[in-house]
Amino acid sequence: MLTDLNHLTLAVNSVNKSFAFYTKILGFKPLALWNNGAYLQLGSLWLCFIIIKKDQYCYYEKSNQY
């Protein structure tokens, strides 16, 4: 059972539009913004936006703390 998330990476079409939505509408704290990505924070959750090519993939990491 999932009880906590440390960070989540989302592949997006537009970093700037996603950054604006998550900070202005959803209240995430902006941490960093660059051409192909961004870091945001909400509580203990770190959110990363990236632009990836169609042949790339996304993954998740699981903490060993239970």
GROMACS elastic network, one bead per residue, 0.5 to 0.9 nm:
[ bonds ]
;  ai    aj funct       b0    kb
    2     5     6  0.79437   500
    3    66     6  0.87011   500
    4    45     6  0.86164   500
    5     8     6  0.73737   500
    5    44     6  0.79611   500
    5    45     6  0.62054   500
    5    46     6  0.84016   500
    5    62     6  0.83374   500
    5    63     6  0.84352   500
    6    44     6  0.66113   500
    6    45     6  0.51887   500
    6    46     6  0.62235   500
    6    47     6  0.87101   500
    6    61     6  0.89659   500
    6    62     6  0.87560   500
    6    63     6  0.81360   500
    7    41     6  0.88825   500
    7    44     6  0.83978   500
    7    45     6  0.54484   500
    7    47     6  0.55943   500
    7    48     6  0.74669   500
    7    60     6  0.86218   500
    7    61     6  0.84120   500
    8    45     6  0.76056   500
    8    46     6  0.63973   500
    8    47     6  0.50002   500
    8    48     6  0.61592   500
    8    49     6  0.86707   500
    8    60     6  0.71803   500
    8    61     6  0.86557   500
    9    46     6  0.84988   500
    9    47     6  0.58818   500
    9    49     6  0.58322   500
    9    50     6  0.72023   500
    9    58     6  0.75736   500
    9    59     6  0.79926   500
    9    60     6  0.77184   500
   10    47     6  0.75802   500
   10    48     6  0.61501   500
   10    49     6  0.50235   500
   10    50     6  0.62978   500
   10    51     6  0.84820   500
   10    58     6  0.77680   500
   11    15     6  0.89711   500
   11    48     6  0.85286   500
   11    49     6  0.59104   500
   11    50     6  0.50083   500
   11    51     6  0.54753   500
   11    52     6  0.63155   500
   11    57     6  0.88466   500
   11    58     6  0.74396   500
   12    15     6  0.63387   500
   12    18     6  0.72476   500
   12    37     6  0.89029   500
   12    49     6  0.63343   500
   12    50     6  0.60917   500
   12    51     6  0.55456   500
   12    52     6  0.78277   500
   13    17     6  0.85596   500
   13    18     6  0.83020   500
   13    50     6  0.84826   500
   13    51     6  0.63246   500
   13    52     6  0.85476   500
   14    17     6  0.54089   500
   14    18     6  0.61273   500
   14    19     6  0.83833   500
   14    36     6  0.85844   500
   14    49     6  0.89354   500
   14    50     6  0.87591   500
   14    51     6  0.74463   500
   15    18     6  0.51939   500
   15    19     6  0.58072   500
   15    20     6  0.84932   500
   15    33     6  0.83349   500
   15    34     6  0.84503   500
   15    35     6  0.75338   500
   15    36     6  0.66260   500
   15    37     6  0.59529   500
   15    38     6  0.69435   500
   15    49     6  0.64112   500
   15    50     6  0.69998   500
   15    51     6  0.72441   500
   16    19     6  0.50320   500
   16    20     6  0.61245   500
   16    21     6  0.86405   500
   16    33     6  0.84410   500
   16    35     6  0.85093   500
   16    37     6  0.87052   500
   16    38     6  0.86988   500
   17    20     6  0.51926   500
   17    21     6  0.62182   500
   17    22     6  0.86704   500
   18    21     6  0.51580   500
   18    22     6  0.60884   500
   18    23     6  0.84563   500
   18    49     6  0.78323   500
   19    22     6  0.54031   500
   19    23     6  0.60498   500
   19    24     6  0.82523   500
   19    28     6  0.89133   500
   19    30     6  0.79502   500
   19    33     6  0.81339   500
   19    38     6  0.72074   500
   19    39     6  0.86920   500
   19    40     6  0.80685   500
   19    49     6  0.80160   500
   20    23     6  0.53565   500
   20    24     6  0.56175   500
   20    25     6  0.76120   500
   21    24     6  0.54791   500
   21    25     6  0.52367   500
   21    26     6  0.67029   500
   21    27     6  0.86508   500
   22    25     6  0.57394   500
   22    27     6  0.62723   500
   22    28     6  0.56441   500
   22    29     6  0.85192   500
   22    30     6  0.88523   500
   22    40     6  0.81698   500
   23    26     6  0.57682   500
   23    29     6  0.61265   500
   23    30     6  0.65296   500
   23    40     6  0.78587   500
   24    27     6  0.57631   500
   24    28     6  0.76141   500
   25    28     6  0.83065   500
   27    42     6  0.75003   500
   28    40     6  0.59688   500
   28    41     6  0.54430   500
   28    42     6  0.50143   500
   28    43     6  0.85156   500
   28    47     6  0.87944   500
   29    39     6  0.87696   500
   29    40     6  0.54465   500
   29    41     6  0.50024   500
   29    42     6  0.62312   500
   29    43     6  0.88882   500
   30    33     6  0.77825   500
   30    38     6  0.81291   500
   30    39     6  0.65599   500
   30    41     6  0.65886   500
   31    38     6  0.75349   500
   31    39     6  0.52847   500
   31    40     6  0.51895   500
   31    41     6  0.69774   500
   32    37     6  0.82935   500
   32    38     6  0.53319   500
   32    39     6  0.50283   500
   32    40     6  0.70330   500
   33    36     6  0.82683   500
   33    37     6  0.61380   500
   33    39     6  0.65553   500
   33    40     6  0.87629   500
   34    37     6  0.53629   500
   34    38     6  0.60416   500
   35    38     6  0.82376   500
   36    49     6  0.79481   500
   36    50     6  0.57497   500
   36    51     6  0.55524   500
   36    52     6  0.84714   500
   37    48     6  0.70084   500
   37    51     6  0.65763   500
   38    47     6  0.80717   500
   38    48     6  0.55528   500
   38    49     6  0.50940   500
   38    50     6  0.69135   500
   39    46     6  0.68610   500
   39    47     6  0.56661   500
   39    49     6  0.66132   500
   40    45     6  0.83497   500
   40    46     6  0.57825   500
   40    47     6  0.50385   500
   40    48     6  0.64117   500
   40    49     6  0.84424   500
   41    44     6  0.69724   500
   41    45     6  0.56317   500
   41    47     6  0.59560   500
   41    48     6  0.87917   500
   42    45     6  0.52964   500
   42    46     6  0.66698   500
   42    47     6  0.79636   500
   43    46     6  0.81466   500
   52    55     6  0.81116   500
   52    56     6  0.62069   500
   52    57     6  0.76889   500
   52    58     6  0.87283   500
   53    56     6  0.54455   500
   53    57     6  0.82850   500
   54    57     6  0.76997   500
   62    65     6  0.87533   500
   63    66     6  0.78576   500
